[in-house]
Amino acid sequence: MKNLIIRTISALAAICAAFAAYGQGFGQDPLETITWKVSSEHVEGNTYRIVFSGTIGEGWHTYTLDSELYPTDVIFDEPSGCTFDGELYEITRSVDYEGDPVFFDSIVIARNVTVSEARAEVSGEITWMSCTETACASPEYEKFSISIRNTAAGQGEISAAGTGASGTGNGKFNWAIVIEAILWGFAALLTPCVFPMVPMTVSFFLKGSTTPAAGRFKAAMYGLFIVLLYTVPISLIIVITRVVGGDAVTADIFNWLATHWLPNIVFFIVFMIFAASFFGAFEITLPSSIVNKSDKGADKGGLLGIFFMALTLVLVSFSCTGPIVGSVLIKATQGEFWEPMIAMLAFSLAFAIPFTVLALFPSLLKNLPKSGGWLNSVKVVLGFIEVALGFKFLSVADQTYHWGLLDREVYLAIWITVFTLLGFYLLGKIRFAHDDKTDHVSVKRLALAIAVFSFVVYMIPGMFGAPLKALSGYLPPLTSQDFVLGANTGNASANADRNEGNTARFDLHLPLGLDGYFTLEEGLAAAKEAGKPVFVDITGHGCVNCREMESRVWSAPEVLEILRNDYIIVALYTDDKTRLPEEEWVETENGDMLKDLGRVNSYIARTRFGVNAQPNYVLLSPDGELLAPVRGYDLSIPGFTEFLKSGLDRWEESLKH
């Protein structure tokens, strides 16, 4: 109480002195004891948090949000495009100073908001008072204004936390999925089921219209209906699951699709069936009754007739587009809430736009190549790609359940064989039932063959332990490889020697010869014993971006050195199916009992760190306090290094006080 009275008097004296100073020198800048930086971070769904990071001047300290003397506070104006979610809270941990909780060196506070529009605007004023050992400055304030962009992946002004599965929901949208969907959409146009229909359909609209403008309008609506027919059904399914069960249910569904052995085996079999169909073994078609009913509806006039025309195209082309749509959706559902919908939108736009473009410029029709055997060649090439991609799903199930069927070298051997056969096919050395006989190899096929064989040559060193960073997201981890030429730094045995009990317990290994733990409790206990902070890797067996981060970012010497020497590493596999002993089961707030390692880790990531996707990275003190904002998928090596160093700096600062 005595300290409180003394500091209150000091504060009042400082205020009086400040007014006197202003009277003698109007216009001079007041003392600024804290330099503030305001940013935003995505938490999950439409929830973001506004983070106020303050660097406190040397010799000064400031007070907590609930201080009795002069609390630090943020006075918010009425926000635009969002609502506040809870009150202001502290991220950094305060220390006791002469009976008062204070902050030295830095202070980080935050407040969550729920964004309801494409962009939200939040402004206000930060207020605080700082003191030294002998005196206090006058109360200070600083105005702020921040714009939060509500993107599909939910990235705010600064990427830090995220959501999504394989990937990416990690503060950055997985644009690779969109690009891949667009490429598949254009590829679908080149299939024998679709390509001949492009000029026929456009000509039909132009000839069946009273004016060219009417024809162009109908063709545009035709393209729009194609987009809607592909996009709306999957969007409705996702939205309904989210409305009925919330984010957790949607995440659980996607997590089940991405990690459980049953859907992954089904996806693998489906891909092999689709590939066989592309090779010409059989045709996958919908029942003729469905197609006939849709075709009859197309005879109706107006927009309804155009809709049924689009529906007929979608149904008739199913034997070629079905495998492609399946590929896009299966990969996208391993992402987050938005990715399947946006991926399907990207695919359908790429698929439908040519119809509209050709209707607007019908003279382009004469420049289209004639239908012929080249269309079947496109279909066969897609078949080879389907085979290669299909084994990714078998690999996910194999890693998740530790079957040991597809070690890295076995997986690579399959891919090398598949793409070698594709190269020979492009050179005309292999023919399928519906292929035309070729007397010579065109320049285009030769160029493609050179590219394919170059890819094969690139993969071959991987059989002896080469990292193959460009494929790191698609290959099983290097720790599953039995033989690494000249070294075993990436082999599982390196981890087993350092941490035999923990590794043997879960049959899990860290990449790059790193040592660590696979439950948060064990990692925190080890950190307390070693006196080091904790690096939490929220990861998964089926996470493509996780493998890419490990191969391209973790492997950088400056990053690897920090991880190996300065942190206790905890890898939280959110899709591992290892059964935990009963004493380690976790009961959720809904009364569900989580019994396997992956579900427990996923629950911890969602409830404790506010993320439900991989990869995400968390820096903790041995007591479990957050040392830095959560970081998601980002291939910037300097950025990741700075992230690790910021956690070390914060940890060292806490030790001083």
HELIX and SHEET records of a PDB file:
HELIX    1   1 LYS A    2  GLN A   24  1                                  23    
HELIX    2   2 TRP A  175  LEU A  189  1                                  15    
HELIX    3   3 MET A  197  LYS A  207  1                                  11    
HELIX    4   4 PRO A  212  THR A  259  1                                  48    
HELIX    5   5 TRP A  261  PHE A  279  1                                  19    
HELIX    6   6 SER A  288  GLY A  297  1                                  10    
HELIX    7   7 GLY A  302  VAL A  316  1                                  15    
HELIX    8   8 PHE A  318  ALA A  332  1                                  15    
HELIX    9   9 GLU A  339  LEU A  360  1                                  22    
HELIX   10  10 PRO A  362  ASN A  367  5                                   6    
HELIX   11  11 GLY A  373  TYR A  401  1                                  29    
HELIX   12  12 ARG A  408  LEU A  426  1                                  19    
HELIX   13  13 VAL A  443  MET A  459  1                                  17    
HELIX   14  14 ILE A  460  PHE A  464  5                                   5    
HELIX   15  15 LYS A  469  LEU A  471  5                                   3    
HELIX   16  16 LEU A  478  SER A  480  5                                   3    
HELIX   17  17 ALA A  492  ARG A  498  1                                   7    
HELIX   18  18 GLU A  500  PHE A  506  1                                   7    
HELIX   19  19 PRO A  511  GLY A  513  5                                   3    
HELIX   20  20 LEU A  520  ALA A  530  1                                  11    
HELIX   21  21 VAL A  544  MET A  549  1                                   6    
HELIX   22  22 GLU A  550  TRP A  554  3                                   5    
HELIX   23  23 PRO A  557  ASP A  566  1                                  10    
HELIX   24  24 GLU A  582  GLU A  584  5                                   3    
HELIX   25  25 LEU A  597  ARG A  608  1                                  12    
HELIX   26  26 ILE A  637  LYS A  656  1                                  20    
SHEET    1   A 4 ILE A  34  GLU A  44  0                                        
SHEET    2   A 4 THR A  47  ILE A  56 -1                                        
SHEET    3   A 4 SER A 106  VAL A 115 -1                                        
SHEET    4   A 4 CYS A  82  GLU A  90 -1                                        
SHEET    1   B 4 VAL A  95  TYR A  97  0                                        
SHEET    2   B 4 ASP A 100  PHE A 104 -1                                        
SHEET    3   B 4 HIS A  61  TYR A  63 -1                                        
SHEET    4   B 4 SER A 130  CYS A 131 -1                                        
SHEET    1   C 3 ASP A  73  PHE A  76  0                                        
SHEET    2   C 3 ARG A 119  TRP A 128 -1                                        
SHEET    3   C 3 GLU A 140  ARG A 149 -1                                        
SHEET    1   D 3 ILE A 568  TYR A 573  0                                        
SHEET    2   D 3 VAL A 534  THR A 539  1                                        
SHEET    3   D 3 ASN A 616  LEU A 620 -1                                        
SHEET    1   E 2 VAL A 586  GLU A 587  0                                        
SHEET    2   E 2 MET A 593  LEU A 594 -1                                        
END                                                                             
